[in-house]
Structures are given as C-alpha cells and as structure tokens.
Amino acid sequence: MSATPHLVDLSAYLATPSEAELEFRRLFPAAAPRVIMDIGACEGEDSIRFTRLYPQAKVFAFEPLPSNQTLVRANLARYDAKRVELVPLALSNQQGEATFHVSSGRPPDLFAGKDWNYGNKSSSLLAPAGDGKIHGWVEFKEAITVPTGTLDQFCAERGIDRIDFIQMDVQGAELLVLAGAERMLPHLTAIWLEVSSRKIYQDQVLDHEITRFLRARGFALAHETYLADDVGEGDHLYVNTRQARVWPYLLAQRTRAGLRRLRRVAGKVKHALLRSS
C-alpha cells in the first residue's frame, strides 16, 4: 500500500483565493445556505476554503483514496471545518467497486515548496495513458479497489434536492461522474471541473466533449483557463442557463469579455497610429 502523505500547513494556500473561488464569489452571495460538492477532495483543502467562504454551507468532500482520507480528517479538525463531511467514495456512473490507480512521485523542481504533497493529486479511476507517467514524474505503481457510487444515488439517500455548485477534480473521469448525475443536473447551478485537451488517462473524455455533453443539458461554458499549451490541462466553469440566478453573472462575463476585446482593438489602433506617425 502507498505511504500516507504527511500533513502540510495549508494556511498560505487557503489565504490565496483560487480562481474557482473568485468566480463562485461572483455567482453566489455568501450569506445564504449552500450545498456544495467537492468531488475528488484530495486533502480537503478546497472543502475548507468553501466552508470559510460560505459559513452556512454544507460541504460534502468525496475522496476515495484511504491515505488522502486520513489527511482530510486531520485537516478538517486542524482548521475547524465542522460543516464539511468526508464521503469515502469514488463517484462514478454506477454503484459497486472499481480499480483506482494510485499516483505518486515528486517533481525535480519542487515548484510548490519542499513540504508540499505532490504525488497524491493525480489518482484516477482511469489508468494512465502512454508510458504510465504524467509530466515525467507522476507515477502509478499501485492499484487498489475502492467503492463507487453515483451522485444521483447519494443525493436521493440524503434527501438533497439541489446543489449550488460542484468543484470536481477526478483526473479524467469527469464524464463518469456526470453520467451518474443525470437526475441532479437540472437542480445544479454551477460546475467547476478540471479538463484536458489531450488524453492523459486511458478512455479520458476531452474538454470539447464535456462541453458538448453539458451544453445538451442546458449548461453554458462561462469561464475557462488553461496551463501552457504543451500541458493541455485547464479548468472550465459551466453554469445552468435554465436557472435565472446565473443570468446576471453571464451578462457580466460577456460585458467583461467585450471590454477586453475593445481594449485589444484600441491597443492595435494606437500601435498602428504610432508606427505611421
């Protein structure tokens, strides 16, 4: 079995707003009660972030890897995140059990500092593609069996009839999770998830395919960001256009995008005038 990663001080990470947090702030006022799903919670760091941002929220942290579950429990106690519940389950498209491919490794440059847990963030229900390594240093030396379930089943069992937002980081298994949430999708307002434009895992569904799946169910791609072109990984935010509460956000997003285009055009015009003078 893989060794349990050590407990890391998350204070600096929590003090810096994530890009997802900035967008959710624009979508959801902090005062109202929220239902939040952190799917692929890893060490619970973003579950803690969201319960701080939304003090009346109930946050469900789904994490199937036992060593990470130990860290989630320790972090929830350490940061007094009483409104977060750890759910030791891999969400997928069916109930049962599945093979879970456990990641490990450490990059040569230690870009997040020497104490950060690097190797525990890429485990997946999908096997790695290619030579079995990601970014040249993430390895998959172990596979374990984990329990699986669907989001629809979980919500039915808990009597949950709506979800304000989901943050999902399941390393290529996004469509499996969404396929197991068909009943809840109309009652979900926003989804932030990690995507990729190239296959990092076997049978991985790429970014444009996820967009197509969600668009057919009434969701619009409202925000996107990518790492360097050679990496192919990024994040998408989708909002449910059938819910009126997202319309002001979408209008503001489009207004900001229009202003950015105008600034680019104005810059090009100014540059052309300077060159001609």
Buried (B, 14 or more C-beta within 10 A) or exposed (E): EBEBBEBBEBEEBBEEEBEBBEBBEEBBEEEEEBBBBBBBBBBBBBBBBBBBBBEEBBBBBBBBBBBBBBBBBBBBEBBEBEBBBBBBBBBBBEEEEBEBBBBBBBBEEEEEEEEBBBBBBBBBBBBBBEEEBBEEBBBBEEEBEBBBBBBBBBBEEEEBEEBBBBBBBBBBBBBBBBBBBEEBBEBBBBBBBBBBBEBBBEEBBBBEEBBEBBEEBBBBBBBEEBEEEEBBBBBBBBBBBEBEBBEEBBEEBEEEEEEEEEEEEEEEEEEEEEEEE
